[in-house]
Amino acid sequence: MNESTAAVAAGTTVGIIVFLIILAVVGLIIGALARFVLPGRDDMSIWKTMAYGVGGAFLGGMVSRLLGISNAILGYAIAIAVAVGLIWFFTRRKKSP
């Protein structure tokens, strides 16, 4: 491996790490806003909040893309709404006995 190949590989690794950090922060923000929208007490950990936020952002982004929405604020609103739906579905809905 020569110097330029090593530099590209190192840059790619740093890029992936930065992307994952940004993804975690955005997921935490969207998950926290989704929990804020839902009324009542919630005993979710920070990791679950991040996971639901990332899931909501991913699925909300797909929905926005399918609907042809290019407005960033509306895209974030859809991501939060999807995260609210995920949290409600997986943690708050009534489980049948």
N, C-alpha and C positions, 0 to 999 in steps of 0.2 A: 504494500500500500504506500503510495507516494504522499507527499505533503498536501497536495490539493484534495486528494480523495479523503484523507484524514480530516481536513478542515470541513469538507462537506458533511461527512459523517458526524462530526462533533456539532456542527450547526444544526443538523437535523435533529439530533438528540436534544439539544437545548430548545429548539423550536417546539418539540413535542412536550417537553416538560413545562414550558411557558403556557402552551395551549391547555394542558391539563390543569394547571393552576388557575388560569382564567375560567375554565369550565367549572371548576369547583366553586370559585367565588360567585360566578353568575348563578350557579345552581343553588348556592346558599341564599343568595338574595331573593331569587324567585321562590324558593321553598319557604323562606321566612314570610314573604308577602302573602303567599298562599295560605299559610297557617294563620296569619293575621286576619284574612278575609273570613275564614271559617270561625263561627262562634264557639265558645266553650273551651274547656281545658284540654290540652293535648300533651301527652307524655312521650312524644317522639324525641329520639336522640338527634344530635346535630348531624350525624351521618345519614340518618333516614331523611332529615329535612333536605340535605344536599342531594340525596338520591332522587327524591320526588321532584325537587327543583330542576335537576338535570333532565329527568324524564319529561317533565312538563315543558322545558325549553326545547328539547328535541322534538317531541310530538307537536308542540305548538308551532315550531318552525316549519314542520312538514305541512300542517294544516294551513298556515299562512301562505306557504309556497303554492299549495294546491289551489287556494282561493285567489292567488295573484296579488296578495297584499304586499306592498313594498314599504309602507310606513312603519318605521322602527317602533314608535310608541304603541301602535296598534298590534304589532308583532309581539311586543313584551306583554301587552294586556292579554293576548290570546295564550301566551305561554303560562302566565299566572293562572288564567282560567283553567287550562288543562291540568296544571299542577294541583289546583283546588279539587278538580274532579278526581284525580288520582288519589289524593289524600283522603277524600271522602269515601271513595270506593273501597280502598284497601284498609282504612282504619276506622271509619266512622259509621258505615252502613250497618244496619241490623243484620246480624248473622242468624239464619234460620236454624233452629235446633235439630 
